[in-house]
């Protein structure tokens, strides 16, 4: 055993442990809006911060201890005042929009809730069902909404050549795994001459989607509770989307075949999914790889396996994705990226003649 290597590894483990604990505190800071409140304040005491946020001072003070020692918030010992630097606020406040990373910390406690069930799966196989993650759709909606708001109409749709013009003229569009329907409603608002449909297995998500459409006065958006593996429609849509949902499916191959069948001739399928390789060795340099494999183990893979699914997992990767698209009947498969988006690939496929 090399002593220097052992010391380096022990130091790395301490960083990991501290990072894990800080993730919980960052999640709390996001949910209580402490980061948002502090970003609008000058240096202040714990009592002043707690008052401004409408929170209990004792809890705020202890939380600030974690934030200061974690080098997230600055501290002035003489005056016992705390300050959130604008350089840090740019990545942990709601006003940061698409750059807000604090909301991702909420996945740590969410996944921790099913840890013991996952341990049982390691011993017995099987999986943990979607119902075991009561806040998952809420977090997904929060995460994807900020991305859709910032990129869907201005950056994602333009990835498909000529699509904007066709949407303005009028198309039939389907979004599978639509969740709470933000993508469908944004497109429906931007392209009033087109007709948009969203499918999801969650009745709660579909109800939220319908409410948002109703409140926005959208008459060209509709939503249904439906299993994407059983669409059962033939040549009904010109354009179909799937945002970060195919790898979660119990039967992804069946879903892709249903999508292909539901597209009209020369129709287009836009699939957003995780930017990763299907080969572990090629993911070692990916800065998000540990997070992706963990989320896969704790959610995406196990949920699929809970329904006797294929268990593709979050990191099914580009090679597997392209293979499955081709097997489902798609051709001219292009993989595009958006500058600044290190999380996703955008697969653009045409229905084979």
TIPA-630797 format. One record per residue (C-alpha): residue in one letter; x, y, z; chain. Coordinates in steps of 0.25 Angstrom, whole numbers, plus 5000, padded with zeros to 4 digits. Example, Ala and Ser with C-alpha at 12.3 -4.5 7.8 and 13.67 -1.06 7.14 Angstrom:
<rs>
<r code="A" px="5049" py="4982" pz="5031" unit="A"/>
<r code="S" px="5055" py="4996" pz="5029" unit="A"/>
</rs>
This chain:
<rs>
<r code="X" px="5000" py="5000" pz="5000" unit="A"/>
<r code="X" px="5005" py="5014" pz="4996" unit="A"/>
<r code="X" px="5004" py="5023" pz="5008" unit="A"/>
<r code="X" px="5002" py="5036" pz="4999" unit="A"/>
<r code="X" px="4991" py="5029" pz="4991" unit="A"/>
<r code="X" px="4984" py="5025" pz="5003" unit="A"/>
<r code="X" px="4985" py="5039" pz="5009" unit="A"/>
<r code="X" px="4980" py="5045" pz="4996" unit="A"/>
<r code="X" px="4968" py="5035" pz="4996" unit="A"/>
<r code="X" px="4964" py="5038" pz="5010" unit="A"/>
<r code="X" px="4964" py="5053" pz="5007" unit="A"/>
<r code="X" px="4955" py="5050" pz="4995" unit="A"/>
<r code="X" px="4945" py="5042" pz="5004" unit="A"/>
<r code="X" px="4945" py="5054" pz="5014" unit="A"/>
<r code="X" px="4941" py="5063" pz="5002" unit="A"/>
<r code="X" px="4930" py="5054" pz="4998" unit="A"/>
<r code="X" px="4924" py="5053" pz="5012" unit="A"/>
<r code="X" px="4924" py="5068" pz="5013" unit="A"/>
<r code="X" px="4919" py="5069" pz="5000" unit="A"/>
<r code="X" px="4907" py="5060" pz="5003" unit="A"/>
<r code="X" px="4904" py="5067" pz="5015" unit="A"/>
<r code="X" px="4905" py="5080" pz="5009" unit="A"/>
<r code="X" px="4895" py="5076" pz="4998" unit="A"/>
<r code="X" px="4884" py="5074" pz="5009" unit="A"/>
<r code="X" px="4887" py="5088" pz="5014" unit="A"/>
<r code="X" px="4887" py="5094" pz="5000" unit="A"/>
<r code="X" px="4873" py="5087" pz="4997" unit="A"/>
<r code="X" px="4868" py="5093" pz="5010" unit="A"/>
<r code="X" px="4873" py="5107" pz="5006" unit="A"/>
<r code="X" px="4866" py="5105" pz="4993" unit="A"/>
<r code="X" px="4853" py="5101" pz="4998" unit="A"/>
<r code="X" px="4853" py="5111" pz="5009" unit="A"/>
<r code="X" px="4857" py="5122" pz="4999" unit="A"/>
<r code="X" px="4869" py="5126" pz="5008" unit="A"/>
<r code="X" px="4878" py="5128" pz="4996" unit="A"/>
<r code="X" px="4868" py="5136" pz="4989" unit="A"/>
<r code="X" px="4866" py="5145" pz="5002" unit="A"/>
<r code="X" px="4881" py="5147" pz="5004" unit="A"/>
<r code="X" px="4884" py="5150" pz="4990" unit="A"/>
<r code="X" px="4876" py="5163" pz="4992" unit="A"/>
<r code="X" px="4882" py="5167" pz="5005" unit="A"/>
<r code="X" px="4895" py="5173" pz="5010" unit="A"/>
<r code="X" px="4903" py="5166" pz="5021" unit="A"/>
<r code="X" px="4894" py="5163" pz="5032" unit="A"/>
<r code="X" px="4893" py="5155" pz="5045" unit="A"/>
<r code="X" px="4885" py="5142" pz="5046" unit="A"/>
<r code="X" px="4874" py="5149" pz="5053" unit="A"/>
<r code="X" px="4872" py="5159" pz="5042" unit="A"/>
<r code="X" px="4873" py="5148" pz="5031" unit="A"/>
<r code="X" px="4863" py="5139" pz="5039" unit="A"/>
<r code="X" px="4853" py="5151" pz="5040" unit="A"/>
<r code="X" px="4855" py="5155" pz="5025" unit="A"/>
<r code="X" px="4852" py="5140" pz="5021" unit="A"/>
<r code="X" px="4841" py="5138" pz="5032" unit="A"/>
<r code="X" px="4848" py="5127" pz="5038" unit="A"/>
<r code="X" px="4853" py="5122" pz="5052" unit="A"/>
<r code="X" px="4866" py="5128" pz="5056" unit="A"/>
<r code="X" px="4872" py="5116" pz="5063" unit="A"/>
<r code="X" px="4870" py="5108" pz="5050" unit="A"/>
<r code="X" px="4875" py="5118" pz="5041" unit="A"/>
<r code="X" px="4888" py="5121" pz="5050" unit="A"/>
<r code="X" px="4891" py="5106" pz="5049" unit="A"/>
<r code="X" px="4889" py="5105" pz="5034" unit="A"/>
<r code="X" px="4898" py="5117" pz="5033" unit="A"/>
<r code="X" px="4909" py="5110" pz="5040" unit="A"/>
<r code="X" px="4909" py="5099" pz="5030" unit="A"/>
<r code="X" px="4908" py="5109" pz="5018" unit="A"/>
<r code="X" px="4920" py="5117" pz="5024" unit="A"/>
<r code="X" px="4929" py="5105" pz="5027" unit="A"/>
<r code="X" px="4925" py="5099" pz="5013" unit="A"/>
<r code="X" px="4930" py="5112" pz="5007" unit="A"/>
<r code="X" px="4917" py="5116" pz="5001" unit="A"/>
<r code="X" px="4913" py="5128" pz="5009" unit="A"/>
<r code="X" px="4924" py="5138" pz="5014" unit="A"/>
<r code="X" px="4925" py="5142" pz="5029" unit="A"/>
<r code="X" px="4930" py="5154" pz="5036" unit="A"/>
<r code="X" px="4934" py="5149" pz="5050" unit="A"/>
<r code="X" px="4935" py="5163" pz="5057" unit="A"/>
<r code="X" px="4921" py="5167" pz="5054" unit="A"/>
<r code="X" px="4915" py="5153" pz="5053" unit="A"/>
<r code="X" px="4909" py="5156" pz="5039" unit="A"/>
<r code="X" px="4907" py="5147" pz="5027" unit="A"/>
<r code="X" px="4907" py="5150" pz="5013" unit="A"/>
<r code="X" px="4904" py="5143" pz="5000" unit="A"/>
<r code="X" px="4914" py="5147" pz="4989" unit="A"/>
<r code="X" px="4908" py="5150" pz="4976" unit="A"/>
<r code="X" px="4917" py="5141" pz="4969" unit="A"/>
<r code="X" px="4911" py="5129" pz="4977" unit="A"/>
<r code="X" px="4897" py="5135" pz="4976" unit="A"/>
<r code="X" px="4898" py="5133" pz="4961" unit="A"/>
<r code="X" px="4897" py="5118" pz="4963" unit="A"/>
<r code="X" px="4888" py="5116" pz="4975" unit="A"/>
<r code="X" px="4876" py="5126" pz="4974" unit="A"/>
<r code="X" px="4863" py="5125" pz="4966" unit="A"/>
<r code="X" px="4867" py="5138" pz="4959" unit="A"/>
<r code="X" px="4879" py="5130" pz="4953" unit="A"/>
<r code="X" px="4869" py="5123" pz="4944" unit="A"/>
<r code="X" px="4875" py="5111" pz="4936" unit="A"/>
<r code="X" px="4888" py="5113" pz="4944" unit="A"/>
<r code="X" px="4882" py="5110" pz="4957" unit="A"/>
<r code="X" px="4888" py="5097" pz="4962" unit="A"/>
<r code="X" px="4882" py="5098" pz="4976" unit="A"/>
<r code="X" px="4869" py="5091" pz="4972" unit="A"/>
<r code="X" px="4877" py="5079" pz="4968" unit="A"/>
<r code="X" px="4881" py="5077" pz="4982" unit="A"/>
<r code="X" px="4867" py="5073" pz="4985" unit="A"/>
<r code="X" px="4869" py="5060" pz="4979" unit="A"/>
<r code="X" px="4878" py="5055" pz="4990" unit="A"/>
<r code="X" px="4868" py="5054" pz="5001" unit="A"/>
<r code="X" px="4858" py="5049" pz="4991" unit="A"/>
<r code="X" px="4866" py="5037" pz="4987" unit="A"/>
<r code="X" px="4871" py="5035" pz="5001" unit="A"/>
<r code="X" px="4856" py="5032" pz="5004" unit="A"/>
<r code="X" px="4857" py="5019" pz="4997" unit="A"/>
<r code="X" px="4871" py="5015" pz="5001" unit="A"/>
<r code="X" px="4866" py="5003" pz="5009" unit="A"/>
<r code="X" px="4857" py="4998" pz="4998" unit="A"/>
<r code="X" px="4869" py="4999" pz="4988" unit="A"/>
<r code="X" px="4878" py="4991" pz="4998" unit="A"/>
<r code="X" px="4867" py="4980" pz="4997" unit="A"/>
<r code="X" px="4867" py="4980" pz="4982" unit="A"/>
<r code="X" px="4882" py="4978" pz="4982" unit="A"/>
<r code="X" px="4879" py="4965" pz="4990" unit="A"/>
<r code="X" px="4866" py="4961" pz="4984" unit="A"/>
<r code="X" px="4866" py="4967" pz="4970" unit="A"/>
<r code="X" px="4853" py="4974" pz="4965" unit="A"/>
<r code="X" px="4851" py="4989" pz="4967" unit="A"/>
<r code="X" px="4845" py="5001" pz="4974" unit="A"/>
<r code="X" px="4832" py="5006" pz="4968" unit="A"/>
<r code="X" px="4829" py="5020" pz="4963" unit="A"/>
<r code="X" px="4819" py="5022" pz="4975" unit="A"/>
<r code="X" px="4831" py="5022" pz="4985" unit="A"/>
<r code="X" px="4836" py="5035" pz="4980" unit="A"/>
<r code="X" px="4824" py="5045" pz="4984" unit="A"/>
<r code="X" px="4832" py="5057" pz="4981" unit="A"/>
<r code="X" px="4839" py="5053" pz="4968" unit="A"/>
<r code="X" px="4829" py="5059" pz="4958" unit="A"/>
<r code="X" px="4829" py="5072" pz="4966" unit="A"/>
<r code="X" px="4844" py="5073" pz="4965" unit="A"/>
<r code="X" px="4844" py="5069" pz="4951" unit="A"/>
<r code="X" px="4834" py="5079" pz="4947" unit="A"/>
<r code="X" px="4842" py="5090" pz="4954" unit="A"/>
<r code="X" px="4855" py="5086" pz="4948" unit="A"/>
<r code="X" px="4850" py="5084" pz="4933" unit="A"/>
<r code="X" px="4841" py="5097" pz="4934" unit="A"/>
<r code="X" px="4853" py="5106" pz="4935" unit="A"/>
<r code="X" px="4860" py="5098" pz="4924" unit="A"/>
<r code="X" px="4847" py="5099" pz="4915" unit="A"/>
<r code="X" px="4845" py="5113" pz="4918" unit="A"/>
<r code="X" px="4859" py="5117" pz="4914" unit="A"/>
<r code="X" px="4862" py="5108" pz="4902" unit="A"/>
<r code="X" px="4850" py="5100" pz="4897" unit="A"/>
<r code="X" px="4845" py="5110" pz="4887" unit="A"/>
<r code="X" px="4858" py="5118" pz="4884" unit="A"/>
<r code="X" px="4868" py="5107" pz="4884" unit="A"/>
<r code="X" px="4862" py="5093" pz="4884" unit="A"/>
<r code="X" px="4852" py="5094" pz="4873" unit="A"/>
<r code="X" px="4861" py="5101" pz="4864" unit="A"/>
<r code="X" px="4870" py="5089" pz="4864" unit="A"/>
<r code="X" px="4860" py="5082" pz="4854" unit="A"/>
<r code="X" px="4862" py="5089" pz="4841" unit="A"/>
<r code="X" px="4849" py="5096" pz="4836" unit="A"/>
<r code="X" px="4841" py="5092" pz="4848" unit="A"/>
<r code="X" px="4838" py="5106" pz="4852" unit="A"/>
<r code="X" px="4831" py="5109" pz="4839" unit="A"/>
<r code="X" px="4823" py="5097" pz="4839" unit="A"/>
<r code="X" px="4819" py="5099" pz="4853" unit="A"/>
<r code="X" px="4814" py="5113" pz="4850" unit="A"/>
<r code="X" px="4806" py="5108" pz="4838" unit="A"/>
<r code="X" px="4800" py="5097" pz="4846" unit="A"/>
<r code="X" px="4804" py="5083" pz="4850" unit="A"/>
<r code="X" px="4799" py="5071" pz="4859" unit="A"/>
<r code="X" px="4809" py="5069" pz="4870" unit="A"/>
<r code="X" px="4810" py="5059" pz="4882" unit="A"/>
<r code="X" px="4819" py="5059" pz="4894" unit="A"/>
<r code="X" px="4820" py="5046" pz="4901" unit="A"/>
<r code="X" px="4823" py="5046" pz="4916" unit="A"/>
<r code="X" px="4819" py="5060" pz="4917" unit="A"/>
<r code="X" px="4819" py="5061" pz="4932" unit="A"/>
<r code="X" px="4812" py="5074" pz="4936" unit="A"/>
<r code="X" px="4811" py="5078" pz="4922" unit="A"/>
<r code="X" px="4820" py="5090" pz="4922" unit="A"/>
<r code="X" px="4826" py="5087" pz="4908" unit="A"/>
<r code="X" px="4813" py="5085" pz="4902" unit="A"/>
<r code="X" px="4807" py="5098" pz="4907" unit="A"/>
<r code="X" px="4819" py="5106" pz="4903" unit="A"/>
<r code="X" px="4819" py="5101" pz="4889" unit="A"/>
<r code="X" px="4804" py="5103" pz="4888" unit="A"/>
<r code="X" px="4805" py="5117" pz="4892" unit="A"/>
<r code="X" px="4817" py="5120" pz="4883" unit="A"/>
<r code="X" px="4810" py="5113" pz="4871" unit="A"/>
<r code="X" px="4795" py="5115" pz="4871" unit="A"/>
<r code="X" px="4792" py="5109" pz="4858" unit="A"/>
<r code="X" px="4797" py="5095" pz="4862" unit="A"/>
<r code="X" px="4790" py="5085" pz="4871" unit="A"/>
<r code="X" px="4797" py="5079" pz="4882" unit="A"/>
<r code="X" px="4795" py="5066" pz="4891" unit="A"/>
<r code="X" px="4802" py="5061" pz="4903" unit="A"/>
<r code="X" px="4802" py="5047" pz="4909" unit="A"/>
<r code="X" px="4806" py="5043" pz="4922" unit="A"/>
<r code="X" px="4803" py="5031" pz="4932" unit="A"/>
<r code="X" px="4802" py="5041" pz="4944" unit="A"/>
<r code="X" px="4787" py="5046" pz="4946" unit="A"/>
<r code="X" px="4793" py="5056" pz="4955" unit="A"/>
<r code="X" px="4802" py="5061" pz="4945" unit="A"/>
<r code="X" px="4792" py="5062" pz="4934" unit="A"/>
<r code="X" px="4782" py="5069" pz="4943" unit="A"/>
<r code="X" px="4793" py="5080" pz="4946" unit="A"/>
<r code="X" px="4796" py="5081" pz="4931" unit="A"/>
<r code="X" px="4781" py="5083" pz="4928" unit="A"/>
<r code="X" px="4780" py="5094" pz="4939" unit="A"/>
<r code="X" px="4792" py="5101" pz="4933" unit="A"/>
<r code="X" px="4786" py="5101" pz="4919" unit="A"/>
<r code="X" px="4773" py="5105" pz="4924" unit="A"/>
<r code="X" px="4779" py="5117" pz="4932" unit="A"/>
<r code="X" px="4787" py="5121" pz="4920" unit="A"/>
<r code="X" px="4774" py="5121" pz="4911" unit="A"/>
<r code="X" px="4780" py="5110" pz="4902" unit="A"/>
<r code="X" px="4770" py="5104" pz="4892" unit="A"/>
<r code="X" px="4780" py="5096" pz="4884" unit="A"/>
<r code="X" px="4786" py="5087" pz="4895" unit="A"/>
<r code="X" px="4780" py="5075" pz="4901" unit="A"/>
<r code="X" px="4785" py="5064" pz="4910" unit="A"/>
<r code="X" px="4782" py="5049" pz="4913" unit="A"/>
<r code="X" px="4786" py="5039" pz="4923" unit="A"/>
<r code="X" px="4792" py="5029" pz="4914" unit="A"/>
<r code="X" px="4803" py="5018" pz="4914" unit="A"/>
<r code="X" px="4813" py="5022" pz="4904" unit="A"/>
<r code="X" px="4816" py="5007" pz="4901" unit="A"/>
<r code="X" px="4801" py="5006" pz="4897" unit="A"/>
<r code="X" px="4798" py="5019" pz="4888" unit="A"/>
<r code="X" px="4791" py="5010" pz="4878" unit="A"/>
<r code="X" px="4790" py="5022" pz="4867" unit="A"/>
<r code="X" px="4794" py="5021" pz="4853" unit="A"/>
<r code="X" px="4800" py="5032" pz="4845" unit="A"/>
<r code="X" px="4793" py="5043" pz="4853" unit="A"/>
<r code="X" px="4805" py="5053" pz="4856" unit="A"/>
<r code="X" px="4815" py="5061" pz="4848" unit="A"/>
<r code="X" px="4824" py="5063" pz="4860" unit="A"/>
<r code="X" px="4826" py="5055" pz="4873" unit="A"/>
<r code="X" px="4835" py="5059" pz="4885" unit="A"/>
<r code="X" px="4840" py="5051" pz="4897" unit="A"/>
<r code="X" px="4848" py="5060" pz="4907" unit="A"/>
<r code="X" px="4857" py="5052" pz="4916" unit="A"/>
<r code="X" px="4847" py="5040" pz="4917" unit="A"/>
<r code="X" px="4850" py="5029" pz="4908" unit="A"/>
<r code="X" px="4861" py="5023" pz="4917" unit="A"/>
<r code="X" px="4851" py="5022" pz="4929" unit="A"/>
<r code="X" px="4841" py="5014" pz="4921" unit="A"/>
<r code="X" px="4838" py="4999" pz="4925" unit="A"/>
<r code="X" px="4837" py="4996" pz="4911" unit="A"/>
<r code="X" px="4846" py="5006" pz="4903" unit="A"/>
<r code="X" px="4846" py="4998" pz="4890" unit="A"/>
<r code="X" px="4831" py="4997" pz="4890" unit="A"/>
<r code="X" px="4830" py="5012" pz="4892" unit="A"/>
<r code="X" px="4839" py="5015" pz="4881" unit="A"/>
<r code="X" px="4832" py="5006" pz="4872" unit="A"/>
<r code="X" px="4819" py="5012" pz="4876" unit="A"/>
<r code="X" px="4824" py="5026" pz="4873" unit="A"/>
<r code="X" px="4829" py="5022" pz="4859" unit="A"/>
<r code="X" px="4815" py="5016" pz="4856" unit="A"/>
<r code="X" px="4808" py="5029" pz="4861" unit="A"/>
<r code="X" px="4817" py="5038" pz="4852" unit="A"/>
<r code="X" px="4812" py="5041" pz="4838" unit="A"/>
<r code="X" px="4821" py="5038" pz="4826" unit="A"/>
<r code="X" px="4834" py="5047" pz="4827" unit="A"/>
<r code="X" px="4830" py="5051" pz="4841" unit="A"/>
<r code="X" px="4840" py="5055" pz="4851" unit="A"/>
<r code="X" px="4843" py="5050" pz="4865" unit="A"/>
<r code="X" px="4851" py="5059" pz="4875" unit="A"/>
<r code="X" px="4857" py="5051" pz="4887" unit="A"/>
<r code="X" px="4864" py="5058" pz="4898" unit="A"/>
<r code="X" px="4872" py="5049" pz="4906" unit="A"/>
<r code="X" px="4885" py="5048" pz="4915" unit="A"/>
<r code="X" px="4898" py="5052" pz="4908" unit="A"/>
<r code="X" px="4906" py="5040" pz="4911" unit="A"/>
<r code="X" px="4913" py="5028" pz="4905" unit="A"/>
<r code="X" px="4907" py="5014" pz="4906" unit="A"/>
<r code="X" px="4922" py="5009" pz="4910" unit="A"/>
<r code="X" px="4926" py="5012" pz="4924" unit="A"/>
<r code="X" px="4941" py="5015" pz="4920" unit="A"/>
<r code="X" px="4936" py="5026" pz="4911" unit="A"/>
<r code="X" px="4928" py="5032" pz="4923" unit="A"/>
<r code="X" px="4940" py="5033" pz="4933" unit="A"/>
<r code="X" px="4943" py="5047" pz="4928" unit="A"/>
<r code="X" px="4929" py="5052" pz="4929" unit="A"/>
<r code="X" px="4928" py="5061" pz="4941" unit="A"/>
<r code="X" px="4913" py="5057" pz="4943" unit="A"/>
<r code="X" px="4915" py="5042" pz="4942" unit="A"/>
<r code="X" px="4915" py="5039" pz="4957" unit="A"/>
<r code="X" px="4902" py="5047" pz="4958" unit="A"/>
<r code="X" px="4896" py="5040" pz="4946" unit="A"/>
<r code="X" px="4900" py="5026" pz="4950" unit="A"/>
<r code="X" px="4894" py="5029" pz="4964" unit="A"/>
<r code="X" px="4881" py="5034" pz="4959" unit="A"/>
<r code="X" px="4880" py="5022" pz="4950" unit="A"/>
<r code="X" px="4882" py="5012" pz="4962" unit="A"/>
<r code="X" px="4873" py="5020" pz="4971" unit="A"/>
<r code="X" px="4862" py="5023" pz="4962" unit="A"/>
<r code="X" px="4862" py="5021" pz="4947" unit="A"/>
<r code="X" px="4867" py="5007" pz="4946" unit="A"/>
<r code="X" px="4860" py="5002" pz="4958" unit="A"/>
<r code="X" px="4846" py="5008" pz="4954" unit="A"/>
<r code="X" px="4847" py="5001" pz="4941" unit="A"/>
<r code="X" px="4851" py="4988" pz="4947" unit="A"/>
<r code="X" px="4839" py="4989" pz="4957" unit="A"/>
<r code="X" px="4830" py="4988" pz="4946" unit="A"/>
<r code="X" px="4838" py="4976" pz="4940" unit="A"/>
<r code="X" px="4844" py="4986" pz="4930" unit="A"/>
<r code="X" px="4857" py="4986" pz="4922" unit="A"/>
<r code="X" px="4864" py="4994" pz="4933" unit="A"/>
<r code="X" px="4871" py="5003" pz="4922" unit="A"/>
<r code="X" px="4876" py="5013" pz="4933" unit="A"/>
<r code="X" px="4880" py="5027" pz="4932" unit="A"/>
<r code="X" px="4893" py="5024" pz="4925" unit="A"/>
<r code="X" px="4888" py="5016" pz="4914" unit="A"/>
<r code="X" px="4896" py="5024" pz="4905" unit="A"/>
<r code="X" px="4897" py="5029" pz="4891" unit="A"/>
<r code="X" px="4901" py="5016" pz="4884" unit="A"/>
<r code="X" px="4889" py="5009" pz="4890" unit="A"/>
<r code="X" px="4880" py="5020" pz="4887" unit="A"/>
<r code="X" px="4883" py="5021" pz="4872" unit="A"/>
<r code="X" px="4883" py="5006" pz="4871" unit="A"/>
<r code="X" px="4869" py="5005" pz="4877" unit="A"/>
<r code="X" px="4864" py="5017" pz="4869" unit="A"/>
<r code="X" px="4868" py="5010" pz="4856" unit="A"/>
<r code="X" px="4862" py="4996" pz="4861" unit="A"/>
<r code="X" px="4849" py="5004" pz="4863" unit="A"/>
<r code="X" px="4848" py="5009" pz="4849" unit="A"/>
<r code="X" px="4855" py="5022" pz="4849" unit="A"/>
<r code="X" px="4866" py="5027" pz="4839" unit="A"/>
<r code="X" px="4874" py="5039" pz="4837" unit="A"/>
<r code="X" px="4877" py="5039" pz="4852" unit="A"/>
<r code="X" px="4885" py="5052" pz="4856" unit="A"/>
<r code="X" px="4890" py="5055" pz="4870" unit="A"/>
<r code="X" px="4891" py="5070" pz="4873" unit="A"/>
<r code="X" px="4896" py="5078" pz="4885" unit="A"/>
<r code="X" px="4893" py="5092" pz="4890" unit="A"/>
<r code="X" px="4904" py="5100" pz="4895" unit="A"/>
<r code="X" px="4904" py="5101" pz="4910" unit="A"/>
<r code="X" px="4896" py="5088" pz="4912" unit="A"/>
<r code="X" px="4905" py="5077" pz="4917" unit="A"/>
<r code="X" px="4894" py="5069" pz="4921" unit="A"/>
<r code="X" px="4886" py="5065" pz="4909" unit="A"/>
<r code="X" px="4887" py="5060" pz="4894" unit="A"/>
<r code="X" px="4876" py="5063" pz="4885" unit="A"/>
<r code="X" px="4873" py="5052" pz="4875" unit="A"/>
<r code="X" px="4866" py="5056" pz="4862" unit="A"/>
<r code="X" px="4860" py="5044" pz="4854" unit="A"/>
<r code="X" px="4851" py="5043" pz="4842" unit="A"/>
<r code="X" px="4842" py="5032" pz="4840" unit="A"/>
<r code="X" px="4848" py="5022" pz="4830" unit="A"/>
<r code="X" px="4840" py="5022" pz="4816" unit="A"/>
</rs>
